[in-house]
Amino acid sequence: MTKTLTALTAGFLLASGAAQAQLTLIYARSGGGLAQVMQAVFDDPFTAETGIAMNALATSGRAAVIRAMMAAGLPTWDVVELNPVY
């Protein structure tokens, strides 16, 4: 029963392109020239292939902000770019 339900759910989600088109991932990352390159190399191809939009936010101090979000139990970012020094 579980396999059938999983297969039906997956099939429904795959068949529902409209549902995917409404999804947006909020992505906190660096800004400037690097952001432009990342949009061309990662965001645009990802959106073209999946229909999921990327809302990139140029931010600083991401490690501290994500810690505060998680401590409050209110994360608002789906994806966060962190440097290895964090």
C-alpha positions in Angstrom: 0.0 0.0 0.0 2.8 2.4 0.9 4.6 1.8 -2.5 1.3 2.4 -4.3 0.6 5.6 -2.4 4.2 6.8 -3.0 3.9 6.0 -6.8 0.6 7.8 -7.1 1.8 10.8 -5.2 5.0 11.0 -7.3 3.0 10.6 -10.5 0.6 13.3 -9.5 3.4 15.7 -8.7 5.2 15.0 -12.0 2.1 15.4 -14.0 1.3 18.7 -12.3 3.6 21.1 -14.0 1.5 24.0 -12.7 2.3 23.0 -9.2 6.0 23.1 -9.9 5.8 26.5 -11.7 4.4 28.1 -8.5 7.3 27.0 -6.3 10.0 29.5 -5.5 13.2 28.8 -3.5 14.6 31.6 -1.5 18.4 31.6 -1.8 20.6 33.8 0.4 24.0 34.4 -1.2 26.7 36.8 -2.2 25.9 39.7 -4.4 27.7 41.6 -7.1 29.4 40.1 -10.1 29.4 36.6 -8.5 25.6 36.7 -8.1 25.3 37.4 -11.9 27.5 34.5 -12.7 25.7 32.2 -10.3 22.3 33.2 -11.8 23.5 32.4 -15.4 25.3 29.1 -14.4 22.9 27.7 -11.7 19.6 29.6 -11.3 18.5 30.0 -14.9 19.3 26.4 -16.0 17.6 25.0 -12.7 14.5 27.1 -13.3 14.4 26.1 -17.0 14.7 22.4 -16.1 12.4 22.3 -13.1 10.0 25.2 -13.4 11.0 26.2 -9.9 12.0 29.9 -9.6 15.0 31.0 -7.6 14.6 34.2 -5.5 18.2 35.1 -4.8 18.9 37.5 -1.9 22.2 39.3 -1.7 23.0 39.1 2.0 25.9 39.4 4.4 26.4 37.8 7.8 24.5 34.7 6.6 25.9 32.4 9.3 24.7 34.6 12.1 21.3 35.2 10.5 20.7 31.5 9.8 21.6 30.7 13.4 19.1 33.3 14.7 16.4 32.0 12.3 16.9 28.4 13.5 17.0 29.4 17.2 13.7 31.2 16.7 12.3 28.2 14.8 11.5 30.6 11.9 13.8 29.9 8.9 12.8 31.9 5.9 15.6 30.8 3.5 15.5 27.6 1.6 19.1 27.6 0.4 22.1 29.4 2.0 25.6 30.0 0.5 28.2 29.8 3.3 31.9 30.0 3.0 34.0 27.2 4.3 35.3 29.4 7.1 31.9 29.2 8.9 
